[in-house]
Amino acid sequence: MWVMAGCMLQAAEPEVSHVRASQVSGTKQVNIYYDLYDADGDSMTVSVLVNDGDVPASSFSGALGAGQSSGIDKHIVWDGGADADGLLLENVSVSVSAVSEGGVVDGDYLVVDLSGGVSASSYPVSSLDAVPSGGWTDVHKSSSLVLRRIPAGSFMMGSPSDELGRAGDETQHQVTLTDDFYMGVFEVTQRQWELVMGNKPSYFNNVSYYQTRPVERVSYNDVRGSSAGAGWPANNAVDATSFVGKLRAKTGLTLDLPTESQWEYACRAGTTTALNSGKNLTSTSSDANMNEVGRYWYNGGSGSSSGGNTSVGTAVAGAYLPNVWGLYDMHGNVYEWCLDWYGTYPGSVTDPEGATSGSYRVYRGGRWRSYARYCRSAYRLSRYPSGRSSRLGLRLRCAPPVQ
């Protein structure tokens, strides 16, 4: 049985009030004051978001870190000259929020603030009940991670025998997932990877365009680690130095890759068609229905200039239509690692964890260089855990620990 304790609200959240700000005369520094109250007496993680008018900007946001305590006239100094390129105070509005350590907010969307970068002691976690009124911004694709709650349920995994482009390892079978989980709204982007890991491994690395493109050339071992991280499905441990290991340590969330069944369930979002738009393919290569939902060979994927813009190669995260659960790029852009060893599908199954052992880990989802048939919801691939490719990245889920 999986337990969602890592993603549930465990206590009343702290209250922030009387937020006020004033600029230090003759400088770009801003004094921010606030009152902080927590009835449970827990330590807290506090975060600050500075807006340019009504628009949040990633370079203006930051986490204060863990260990904050209740009190009045709490004080932060924000350096607008360093963080906002000299933005004047009259353009700025400030908000302050707090989350109890060990308690995680419970909403339709989890938002992890990565803006503190590699040196941050923690990455604050907040929640949203809906997509922001102006939609997702580049902040949510660069200095924040956004995950969407996916409801538990059953579905038919694999493809029907008459699906155009079908492969032989897609035998249909019923899968039941007994717990809700959170799934990344977007593929992990290059800036998000850089803020956590401190490096930029991707092929499409043009400095003007890289931040909101999906990260690629990362292996399963880079994501989870090659030591403890190689243990799935016996356990869900990861290496402390891996991408997921660092995120777990700084968020308190049990973040991970999705299982293959969770990936397909989240991709389909209730559809039974080849694409999660509710449409089937009319061609195995160039297809108008595929053009709507993801970057592939025939709408920009045939180009591969590492220093070029997003008209070729990978696209900006979220450039195509999402599914009904609001998840983007599950067809095309880059393939996405899953937890499982590759193996033959079983019959009807509940909460599957994949094969018990193997040589290759599964990845799913289509890629910028694929034909339409290789971007279908049911299409499966596998690779050595150490393998890297400019066509392979990842999407995160909030993973309950294995009991």
C-alpha positions, 0 to 999 in steps of 0.5 A: 500500500502507498501512503500519501503522508508526504503530500498531505496537510498535517497541521494548521498553517502559519499566518502572515500579516501586516506586510509592509516595505520601505526603500532604504534612502539612496540605495536599491535595498528594500526593508520588508517587515511582517508579523508571523503567527503559528498556533502549533509552535512549529518552525516555519519556512518563509518565502517572499515574492516580489512582483513587478506590478501585477506580474511575478518575476522569477528574479525577484522571488526568494526563499528565506529558508527554514527555522523561522519562528513566530513574532512581530516585526520580522525583518528581511532586506531585499536587494532590488539592485542585485535581484531586479536589475535596479527596479524602482520601488514604486513598481514593486509589490511584496507578498510573504507566505509561510509553511510549517516545517514537516507539514505540507500544504494540500491543494490542487497544485503544489508549487516548489520555489527553487529561486534560492538555487543550489545554495538554498537551505530549503525550497519552500512549498505552497499550494494553489487551488486553481491555475493563476488568473493570467495562466502559467508564466515563465516563473512556473517553468524556470524558478518554480516547479508546479505539480497537479493533483491527479485523482486515483482511478482505473484505466485501460493501459496499452493500446487497442489492437486496431490503433494506428501505429501500434507496437507489439508490447502495448497489450491492453490491461486494466490498471487501478491506482488507489491513491491520488498523486501529484504530477508535474504540469511541465517537463523539468526545464533546464533552468530548474535543473540548473537551480538544483544541480548547478550545471547545464547538461542540455544540448539545446543550450542557447543562452537566450532560450534555454531556461524554459526548454526541457532539460535533456541529456540527463540519465536515470542515474542523474535523476535518482542516483546509481547507488541507492537510486538503483533500488526501485522497486525494492525500495524508493531510496535515492542518492543524496547527490541526485536531482531527486535526492536534493529536492527531497532534502530541501522540500520535505516532499517525496518527489520522484519519477512516475511509475510507467502506469502513473505516467500513462494514466496522467497522460491519458486523463480519461481518454482512450485514444492515441492522443490525450486530446481525444483524437486518434492518428490519421497518419503514422508520420505527419499528422494534423492531430499530433501538430496540436499537442506536442513538438515532433518531427513535422512541426519543428523537430526536424531541426537540431541546432544546439545554438538555435531558437525554439523554432527547431529542436525542443520547444518551450515547455507548455507550447502546445495544448494540455490534456484535460488535467492541465498537463503539457508536452506529454506527446513530443518535446522530450521523452520522459524517464519512468521508474520501472524496469522494462518488462512484459505487461501483466494482466489486470493489476493494482498499483503496479511497480513494473518488473522486479529486475531488468537491464533497461528503465522505461521512458515514455512520451514522444520526442522532438525528433519523432514521427507521430506513431512514436508519440502516442499515449501507449508507446513504450521505450527503454534504455540503460539507466546510465544513458543520456540523449538530447531527446530524453528528459523527465517529469516529476511526481510527488511520490508516496513512500513505499510501505 
